[in-house]
Amino acid sequence: MERDQDSCGTQLIDGNGVFNVEGLDNFSKITKLSQCGLSYAIVAIMGPQSSGKSTLLNHLFHTNFREMDAIRGRSQTTKGIWMAKCVGIEPFTIAMDLEGTDGRERGEDDTAFEKQSALFALAVADIVLINMWCHDIGREQAANKPLLKTVFQAMMRLFSPRKTTLLFVIRDKTRTPLEYLEPILREDIQKIWAAVTKPEAHKSTPLSEFFNVEVTALSSYEEKEEQFEREVAELRQRFFHSISPGGLAGDRQGVVPASGFSFSAQQIWKIIKENKDLDLPAHKVMVATVRCEEIANEKLRYLSSDQGWLALEEAVQAGPVSGFGKQLSSILEFYLSEYENEAIYFDEGVRNAKQQQLESRALDLVHHAYVTMLGHLRSKALESFKTRLEQSLHKGEGFAASVRACAQSCMVEFDKGCEDASIRQANWDASKVREKLHRDIEAHAASVRSTMLTEMIAKYEKQLTDMLSGPVEALFEAGENDAWTSIRKLLKRETEVAVSEFSTAVASFELDKPTIDKMVQNLREYGRNVVEKKAREEAGKVLIRMKDRFTTIFNHDNDSMPRVWTGKEDIRAITKDARSASLKILSTLAAIRLDEKSDDIENVLFSSLSDGTVSVPSSKDRGVGASSDSLASSTWKEVSPKATLLTPVQCKSLWRQFKAETEYSVTQAISAQEAHKRSNNWLPPPWAIVAMVVLGFNEFMVLLRNPLYLLVLFVVYLLSKALWVQMDITGEFRNGALPGILSISSRLLPTVMNLLRRLAEEAQGRPTPEAPMQQSFSFQNTRNQTQLNTTSSTIPESSVSSSCVSSTDSEYTSPNLMHRRSTKISEEESS
C-alpha cells in the first residue's frame, strides 16, 4: 500500500509532555480542519509498545505514521502523541497514535505519561482503538489488563464524561472463532471495571453508561498479509460516516466544533498536566466561550474595516443618506450571519450570549452614524419648517394655523426619515431626537411669534404715537379751557381704534385670553404714556408757550390782524387779557388730568398770580379762597405727585420770569402809542387858536378885500405842501423835535432846488430823470416810517429775553424809564 502524503502527520505532544501549539495550528490550516464544524471525528489508538499500532493506522487510514523496523529489533517507535488526517474517509477524521504502554524506555514505575495520554485520548477522541494480542485473552497476567485499568481509572477523572466507543482490535487471531473470544474478552473487561475504584456516585454504574464496547479481530500482518489487508479494508468501511446515527462515533454530546479543537486540546492537556480532574462539560463551555469570543472579535474587526460601512459612515457625515437603514442593516446582517455560521456548533448558551455581545458591540460601533443621521433629519425637518412657515405667513395665513400645519408636515417627514434610517438589528428609540425637534420647532415658532408680536405692537404703538402726539401738542399750544377734556376724548378714541385693530390682528395667534388682555392693557397704557410724555415735554416748554400766547394776543386784534398802536388802544386791558391766556396755559400744563378728577390748580393760580382780578369762566362754581402763600408748596391739593408736571413753586417762578420777559413788549407798545400821538398832534392848543382868530381878524379881512393876496397865499400853500410831502415832515418829527429840525435843515435847500427844476422841466414838456429817484426816496421815507410804527408795536421776544427782570409786580414802568428807552431808539434810528 502506498501511503498518502496528504495525511500531514504531526507530533501533537512530544515525549516530554510539551504541547505542539504551532504544529497543531499548521495542521488545522493545511487540512482546513476549522471549516468542518461538527463534521469531523477523532480516532485514537492505544496498546502495548510494539504491538503494531502505527502499522494498523497506516493501513486502516492511509496515514504515514512511523512504523517499527522488526529487523532492527523491538523498541519504542512512537514517542508522545502523533496525529494525522485519515485519507479518503468521510467525514473528516483525525487519527491519533499514542505512545505504547509497558515500554522499557520509560521503566516500570514511570506510568504518569501513560495515564495522562490515556485521559487525553478519552477526552478528545470519539473512538478509541484498544490494540491487544489474541493470546492475551483469558490470561490473568495479560499485557492488556494494565492498559484497561489505566483507561477505566482515567475515565473516572472525567466529570460527566461523554460516552466513548472502545473498539478492541484483536491482533494475530488464531483459529478460535471470534464468537468464542468476544464473550471471554467482555467478561475480562467487566472484571477490570468492577475492580476499578469509582466515585461514590458511580459505584453501581454499569460499564455501558460510559463506553460502547466493540470487538474485531485481525489476522497476523507478518504471516497473512493479504488476509490482513482484506480484513483492514472491511474495518475501514466502518469508519465512513462514523458520526452518523448508528455509526461508531454515534455519541456526539460533548464534541467541540472543529474551529475550537486546537484551543480545546491545549486546555485539556494543560489541565491533565496539572493533575486536575477534567470537567468536560465545563471545558466545553470554556472552549465555546473562548472561540465564540474570538469569532465575535474577528467579525467586529472586519466590520470596522468594511469598505461599505466606511463609505456609508463618511457619507452620513456630509448629510442624510437615502436608504441608510437598509444599507446598514445589510452590512450588520452579513457579519452577524458569518458569526452564526462559524459559531453554530459551539454551546448554544455561550454562542447566543456572545452573539448578543457581538450585536451589541456592532450596534455601538454604528450607533454614532445613526445618531448623526437623525441629527441631519432633525436639521432638515427644522429648516423645512422654517421655510414653510415663512412662505405660509407671506401668503397671509394665520400664524397659529400655519405653525400647526407646517409642524405636522415636518414631523411626518421626520418620522418617515427615521423609519428609513432604522435598522432591523436594533430597536433604537428616536423619541428623544423627535422631542428635541419638537422643542426646536416650538422654540422657533415662539421666536417668530415674539418677533411678529413685537413688530405688531410697535406698529400700533407708532400708530398711537402719530395719532396722539401732534393733536395733543396742538391742544396744549391752543391752551383752551377744555384742553384736557379734548385730550381725554382723543386718547379714548384713538386707543379704542388701535385696540380694536390690534385685537383683530392678534386673533390669528390664538393666544390665551389673559395674555391678550395683558397686551391690550399694555397698549392702552402706552397710549396714556404717550400723552403723559407729551404733557411733560410741553411742561418743559411752558414758558415759551406762554410767551407765544402773550405775543399772539398782545400784538394781534380780535381779527388776528397786527395791532398798530394809534393811541386808541387800551394797553392795560390788552395786557391783562394776554397774561390771562398765558396763565391759562400754565394752569393747563401744571398737572396731568387724564382721570377726570377735579382740582383747584387753575383757581389757585389765577387768585395768586392775578390778584383775583381776572375772572375764570371754568371756575364759576368754585370757591375763590386761595391764600396769598398758596404757591409756597411743592404739591397740589388733590393731585398725586406722579400726575404733577409743575409744582406750585415752579409755577410761581415761571410766572415771575414770564412777566419779566414780556414787560419790555408792553413798554414798547406804550412808547409807540405816545410817539404816534405826538406825530399826529400839529394843531396849537385851543386857546392859541382863539387868540389867533381874535388878534388876526384884521389881517383876515384884508385878505378878503384883496384877492391877489389869496392867490399868493394859495401858491405858497401848494409849494409848502409839496415840500411837506417831499421831505416827509411828519416822519422827521416823529422821532423828536430836535432831530426833525436838524434833518429838515440839511435837506431843505436840495429839496427846493429839485422842486423848482422839476417845475421848469414840466413847463418845457421834458420829464427830469431825477424825478423817479425823488419819488422813490419819498416812498422809501414813507415806508420806513410805517415800518417804524409797526416795529414799535411788535417788538420780537428775542430782544426781550435779555432785558432786566423787574423786581416789582407793577404792570407799567416809570415815565423816566420810558423816556430813556424812547430817546435811545430815536438816536439809533437817526444814526
C-alpha positions, 0 to 999 in steps of 0.5 A, spaced: 500 500 500 502 506 498 501 511 503 498 518 502 502 524 503 496 528 504 495 525 511 500 531 514 502 527 520 504 531 526 507 530 533 501 533 537 505 532 544 512 530 544 515 525 549 516 530 554 509 532 555 510 539 551 504 541 547 505 542 539 501 549 539 504 551 532 504 544 529 497 543 531 495 550 528 499 548 521 495 542 521 488 545 522 490 550 516 493 545 511 487 540 512 482 546 513 480 542 519 476 549 522 471 549 516 468 542 518 464 544 524 461 538 527 463 534 521 469 531 523 471 525 528 477 523 532 480 516 532 485 514 537 489 508 538 492 505 544 496 498 546 502 495 548 509 498 545 510 494 539 504 491 538 503 494 531 499 500 532 502 505 527 502 499 522 494 498 523 493 506 522 497 506 516 493 501 513 486 502 516 487 510 514 492 511 509 496 515 514 504 515 514 505 514 521 512 511 523 512 504 523 517 499 527 523 496 523 522 488 526 529 487 523 532 492 527 529 489 533 523 491 538 523 498 541 519 504 542 517 507 535 512 512 537 514 517 542 508 522 545 502 523 541 502 523 533 496 525 529 494 525 522 488 526 517 485 519 515 485 519 507 479 518 503 474 517 509 468 521 510 467 525 514 473 528 516 477 524 521 483 525 525 487 519 527 491 519 533 497 514 535 499 514 542 505 512 545 505 504 547 504 502 554 509 497 558 515 500 554 522 499 557 524 506 555 520 509 560 521 503 566 516 500 570 514 505 575 514 511 570 506 510 568 504 518 569 505 519 561 501 513 560 495 515 564 495 522 562 495 520 554 490 515 556 485 521 559 487 525 553 485 520 548 478 519 552 477 526 552 478 528 545 477 522 541 470 519 539 473 512 538 478 509 541 482 503 538 484 498 544 490 494 540 491 487 544 494 480 542 489 474 541 493 470 546 492 475 551 485 473 552 483 469 558 490 470 561 490 473 568 497 476 567 495 479 560 499 485 557 492 488 556 489 488 563 494 494 565 492 498 559 484 497 561 485 499 568 489 505 566 483 507 561 477 505 566 481 509 572 482 515 567 475 515 565 473 516 572 477 523 572 472 525 567 466 529 570 460 527 566 464 524 561 461 523 554 460 516 552 466 513 548 466 507 543 472 502 545 473 498 539 478 492 541 482 490 535 484 483 536 491 482 533 494 475 530 487 471 531 488 464 531 483 459 529 478 460 535 472 463 532 471 470 534 464 468 537 468 464 542 473 470 544 468 476 544 464 473 550 471 471 554 474 478 552 467 482 555 467 478 561 475 480 562 473 487 561 467 487 566 472 484 571 477 490 570 471 495 571 468 492 577 475 492 580 476 499 578 475 504 584 469 509 582 466 515 585 461 514 590 456 516 585 458 511 580 459 505 584 453 501 581 454 504 574 454 499 569 460 499 564 455 501 558 453 508 561 460 510 559 463 506 553 460 502 547 464 496 547 466 493 540 470 487 538 474 485 531 479 481 530 485 481 525 489 476 522 497 476 523 500 482 518 507 478 518 504 471 516 497 473 512 498 479 509 493 479 504 488 476 509 490 482 513 489 487 508 482 484 506 480 484 513 483 492 514 479 494 508 472 491 511 474 495 518 475 501 514 468 501 511 466 502 518 469 508 519 465 512 513 460 516 516 462 514 523 458 520 526 452 518 523 446 515 527 448 508 528 455 509 526 461 508 531 462 515 533 454 515 534 455 519 541 456 526 539 454 530 546 460 533 548 464 534 541 467 541 540 466 544 533 472 543 529 474 551 529 475 550 537 479 543 537 486 546 537 484 551 543 480 545 546 486 540 546 491 545 549 486 546 555 485 539 556 492 537 556 494 543 560 489 541 565 491 533 565 498 536 566 496 539 572 493 533 575 486 536 575 480 532 574 477 534 567 470 537 567 468 536 560 462 539 560 465 545 563 471 545 558 466 545 553 463 551 555 470 554 556 472 552 549 465 555 546 466 561 550 473 562 548 472 561 540 465 564 540 469 570 543 474 570 538 469 569 532 465 575 535 472 579 535 474 577 528 467 579 525 467 586 529 474 587 526 472 586 519 466 590 520 470 596 522 474 595 516 468 594 511 469 598 505 461 599 505 460 601 512 466 606 511 463 609 505 456 609 508 459 612 515 463 618 511 457 619 507 452 620 513 457 625 515 456 630 509 448 629 510 442 624 510 443 618 506 437 615 502 436 608 504 441 608 510 437 603 514 437 598 509 444 599 507 446 598 514 442 593 516 445 589 510 452 590 512 450 588 520 446 582 517 452 579 513 457 579 519 452 577 524 450 571 519 458 569 518 458 569 526 452 564 526 455 560 521 462 559 524 459 559 531 453 554 530 456 548 533 459 551 539 454 551 546 448 554 544 448 558 551 455 561 550 454 562 542 447 566 543 450 570 549 456 572 545 452 573 539 448 578 543 455 581 545 457 581 538 450 585 536 451 589 541 458 591 540 456 592 532 450 596 534 455 601 538 460 601 533 454 604 528 450 607 533 454 614 532 452 614 524 445 613 526 445 618 531 448 623 526 443 621 521 437 623 525 441 629 527 441 631 519 433 629 519 432 633 525 436 639 521 432 638 515 425 637 518 427 644 522 429 648 516 423 645 512 419 648 517 422 654 517 421 655 510 414 653 510 412 657 515 415 663 512 412 662 505 405 660 509 405 667 513 407 671 506 401 668 503 397 671 509 395 665 513 394 665 520 400 664 524 397 659 529 394 655 523 400 655 519 405 653 525 400 647 526 400 645 519 407 646 517 409 642 524 405 636 522 408 636 515 415 636 518 414 631 523 411 626 518 417 627 514 421 626 520 418 620 522 418 617 515 426 619 515 427 615 521 423 609 519 428 609 513 434 610 517 432 604 522 435 598 522 432 591 523 438 589 528 436 594 533 430 597 536 433 604 537 428 609 540 428 616 536 423 619 541 428 623 544 431 626 537 423 627 535 422 631 542 428 635 541 425 637 534 419 638 537 422 643 542 426 646 536 420 647 532 416 650 538 422 654 540 422 657 533 415 658 532 415 662 539 421 666 536 417 668 530 411 669 534 415 674 539 418 677 533 411 678 529 408 680 536 413 685 537 413 688 530 405 688 531 405 692 537 410 697 535 406 698 529 400 700 533 404 703 538 407 708 532 400 708 530 398 711 537 404 715 537 402 719 530 395 719 532 396 722 539 402 726 539 401 732 534 393 733 536 395 733 543 401 738 542 396 742 538 391 742 544 396 744 549 399 750 544 391 752 543 391 752 551 383 752 551 379 751 557 377 744 555 384 742 553 384 736 557 377 734 556 379 734 548 385 730 550 381 725 554 376 724 548 382 723 543 386 718 547 379 714 548 378 714 541 384 713 538 386 707 543 379 704 542 381 704 534 388 701 535 385 696 540 380 694 536 385 693 530 390 690 534 385 685 537 383 683 530 390 682 528 392 678 534 386 673 533 390 669 528 395 667 534 390 664 538 393 666 544 390 665 551 385 670 553 389 673 559 395 674 555 391 678 550 388 682 555 395 683 558 397 686 551 391 690 550 392 693 557 399 694 555 397 698 549 392 702 552 397 704 557 402 706 552 397 710 549 396 714 556 404 714 556 404 717 550 400 723 552 403 723 559 410 724 555 407 729 551 404 733 557 411 733 560 415 735 554 410 741 553 411 742 561 418 743 559 416 748 554 411 752 558 414 758 558 415 759 551 408 757 550 406 762 554 410 767 551 407 765 544 400 766 547 402 773 550 405 775 543 399 772 539 394 776 543 398 782 545 400 784 538 394 781 534 386 784 534 380 780 535 381 779 527 388 776 528 390 782 524 397 786 527 395 791 532 398 798 530 398 802 536 394 809 534 393 811 541 386 808 541 388 802 544 387 800 551 394 797 553 392 795 560 386 791 558 390 788 552 395 786 557 391 783 562 387 779 557 394 776 554 397 774 561 390 771 562 391 766 556 398 765 558 396 763 565 391 759 562 396 755 559 400 754 565 394 752 569 393 747 563 400 744 563 401 744 571 398 737 572 396 731 568 388 730 568 387 724 564 382 721 570 377 726 570 378 728 577 377 735 579 382 740 582 383 747 584 390 748 580 387 753 575 383 757 581 389 757 585 393 760 580 389 765 577 387 768 585 395 768 586 398 770 580 392 775 578 390 778 584 383 775 583 382 780 578 381 776 572 375 772 572 375 764 570 369 762 566 371 754 568 371 756 575 364 759 576 362 754 581 368 754 585 370 757 591 375 763 590 379 762 597 386 761 595 391 764 600 396 769 598 402 763 600 398 758 596 404 757 591 409 756 597 408 748 596 411 743 592 404 739 591 397 740 589 391 739 593 388 733 590 393 731 585 398 725 586 405 727 585 406 722 579 400 726 575 404 733 577 408 736 571 409 743 575 409 744 582 406 750 585 413 753 586 415 752 579 409 755 577 410 761 581 417 762 578 415 761 571 410 766 572 415 771 575 420 770 569 414 770 564 412 777 566 419 779 566 420 777 559 414 780 556 414 787 560 419 790 555 413 788 549 408 792 553 413 798 554 414 798 547 407 798 545 406 804 550 412 808 547 409 807 540 402 809 542 405 816 545 410 817 539 404 816 534 400 821 538 405 826 538 406 825 530 399 826 529 398 832 534 400 839 529 394 843 531 396 849 537 392 848 543 385 851 543 386 857 546 392 859 541 387 858 536 382 863 539 387 868 540 389 867 533 382 868 530 381 874 535 388 878 534 388 876 526 381 878 524 384 884 521 389 881 517 383 876 515 379 881 512 384 884 508 385 878 505 378 878 503 378 885 500 384 883 496 384 877 492 391 877 489 393 876 496 389 869 496 392 867 490 399 868 493 397 865 499 394 859 495 401 858 491 405 858 497 400 853 500 401 848 494 409 849 494 409 848 502 405 842 501 409 839 496 415 840 500 411 837 506 410 831 502 417 831 499 421 831 505 416 827 509 415 832 515 411 828 519 416 822 519 422 827 521 418 829 527 416 823 529 422 821 532 423 828 536 423 835 535 430 836 535 432 831 530 426 833 525 429 840 525 436 838 524 434 833 518 429 838 515 435 843 515 440 839 511 435 837 506 431 843 505 435 847 500 436 840 495 429 839 496 427 846 493 432 846 488 429 839 485 422 842 486 423 848 482 427 844 476 422 839 476 417 845 475 421 848 469 422 841 466 414 840 466 413 847 463 418 845 457 414 838 456 421 834 458 420 829 464 427 830 469 430 823 470 431 825 477 424 825 478 423 817 479 429 817 484 425 823 488 419 819 488 422 813 490 426 816 496 419 819 498 416 812 498 422 809 501 421 815 507 414 813 507 415 806 508 420 806 513 416 810 517 410 805 517 415 800 518 417 804 524 410 804 527 409 797 526 416 795 529 414 799 535 408 795 536 411 788 535 417 788 538 420 780 537 421 776 544 428 775 542 430 782 544 426 781 550 429 775 553 435 779 555 432 785 558 432 786 566 427 782 570 423 787 574 423 786 581 416 789 582 409 786 580 407 793 577 404 792 570 407 799 567 414 802 568 416 809 570 415 815 565 423 816 566 424 809 564 420 810 558 423 816 556 430 813 556 428 807 552 424 812 547 430 817 546 435 811 545 431 808 539 430 815 536 438 816 536 439 809 533 434 810 528 437 817 526 444 814 526 
